[in-house]
């Protein structure tokens, strides 16, 4: 669906109303009103994913490499050689540093970590992790993107293995404020994270290189089921991604001409992909 002269809040409200009606009419489920919202930065910081499953907690901590979970269910062997470390390696990690907090409050795990914590640092460390006796702290080390990938995979794996996911819940939310651009190391330039026709937040126009997009994804139980953006109606973004005017005219001339003639800003939402599995009465 595409709407002219529509602000972001109206696009979100329209689609929320649609999905609420679908769930209510088909499943008899009343979804929250309004849907919760997370910025992309908040989602990545708290869950390591821009499509988080919020049916269970296990949030990543605001000390960027730390993930907390109960330790009693995992032996040291399982953490060094078993399924847990295998999941970390599948995500690209080279290993899985960990610390256990024993019943007496002592730390058990990587000696390089335990030996570096004097009593003051240990107290601060445990407080920031919200960890206590019987807890397990898993670490991921490296660039932010790879750390998030590893911890997101571990978070989902452990939650499912320990039966922490409430499959009767319907957790739906918006993720907004995606970065407009990302750095391409190979070509040494900025490039559009999605495409160059997403509008930047008007507050970011003076610093487009770090701008956030007026884009949004709808996430249901950890799955992106729809998304869209407000379309750009200015040409300035093309300069940031290194597309000269001549090249832009050759590639997008028809669009630029329409914009010059006064085409309105508009919002776009992709068709929502949502599967509700229902057993017909005659098959029960």
C-alpha positions, -999 to +999 in steps of 0.1 A: +000+000+000+012+035-008-002+067+006+006+103-005+012+131+020+012+107+050+034+110+081+051+080+095+028+078+125-002+074+102+014+046+083+022+027+115-013+033+129-030+021+097-011-011+097-015-017+134-053-014+130-052-039+101-032-065+120-052-061+152-084-067+133-069-098+116-058-113+149-091-104+166-114-117+138-095-148+129-079-159+162-099-140+189-066-125+201-065-089+213-031-074+205-016-045+224-026-010+214-004+006+204+023-019+194+055-015+213+084+002+195+121-002+195+146+018+176+171-003+156+198+007+180+178-004+210+169-037+194+205-045+185+218-034+220+192-054+239+187-084+217+215-085+191+189-085+164+167-060+145+139-085+146+139-096+182+118-123+197+104-107+229+084-136+242+111-142+267+136-119+284+174-129+283+183-094+272+219-086+263+234-062+289+244-027+282+280-037+286+284-046+250+298-082+252+278-097+281+250-122+281+235-136+314+218-170+319+215-196+347+246-217+349+235-249+366+222-265+334+255-264+316+287-283+324+321-268+316+325-296+290+293-286+272+305-250+271+339-259+258+330-288+234+292-292+233+262-277+216+265-243+232+299-235+218+289-251+185+262-226+181+286-198+188+310-211+162+282-215+136+277-177+140+313-170+132+328-169+167+361-185+173+352-197+207+330-190+237+345-174+268+324-178+299+323-174+336+301-192+361+292-178+395+294-206+420+271-209+451+299-194+473+302-164+450+335-175+434+340-172+397+348-203+376+358-201+340+385-185+319+414-178+341+424-147+321+390-132+331+389-143+367+424-132+375+418-097+361+390-089+386+400-075+419+372-074+445+360-039+435+359-047+398+343-081+405+314-064+424+309-038+396+311-065+370+284-087+387+262-057+393+263-046+357+255-082+346+227-084+372+243-118+380+244-139+412+251-174+425+243-200+399+244-177+370+263-181+338+278-152+318+287-158+282+310-135+262+314-126+226+344-107+215+350-087+182+333-061+161+298-051+172+281-068+142+298-102+148+292-099+186+255-093+181+252-121+156+268-146+181+248-135+211+215-133+192+220-169+181+229-181+216+200-162+231+175-180+209+192-214+212+193-214+250+158-200+253+144-228+231+166-255+248+155-245+283+118-241+274+117-204+281+097-194+250+060-191+257+045-203+224+011-191+234+022-155+234+018-131+205+047-106+207+044-080+180+063-047+178+077-021+155+115-016+149+122+019+136+151+044+130+173+022+109+206+037+098+204+053+063+239+043+053+266+017+060+303+018+052+315-003+023+351-012+031+358-027-003+348+004-022+356+029+006+323+047+004+290+049+021+261+030+006+224+029+013+216+003+039+183-006+021+180+017-010+187+054-017+150+063-019+142+060+018+137+094+034+161+105+061+148+118+094+144+156+089+163+162+120+194+145+105+195+165+072+226+184+083+246+152+088+233+127+063+262+104+067+250+094+101+213+099+094+185+076+104+159+065+079+121+069+082+118+032+078+100+006+099+096-032+102+068-051+119+082-080+139+061-109+152+076-135+175+111-128+161+100-128+124+098-098+102+063-099+087+062-065+070+080-033+066+083-001+046+094+035+046+086+070+037+100+077+003+125+104-003+116+134-023+149+152-023+180+144-044+206+152-018+210+116-007+223+105-041+254+127-035+262+109-002+263+075-019+285+088-046+260+088-075+268+119-097+239+137-113+247+124-148+246+088-136+215+094-116+197+109-146+207+078-166+195+054-140+166+072-124+158+100-147+121+093-149+119+094-111+140+126-107+118+143-134+087+133-114+101+147-082+110+180-100+074+183-112+062+181-076+055+144-069+044+143-032+062+125-004+046+092+003+047+063+026+050+027+015+043-006+033+051-040+018+024-067+019+023-083+053+033-119+052+015-135+081+006-172+085-021-181+110-024-218+113-060-227+120-077-261+119-111-259+102-140-271+124-147-301+101-111-313+105-109-312+143 
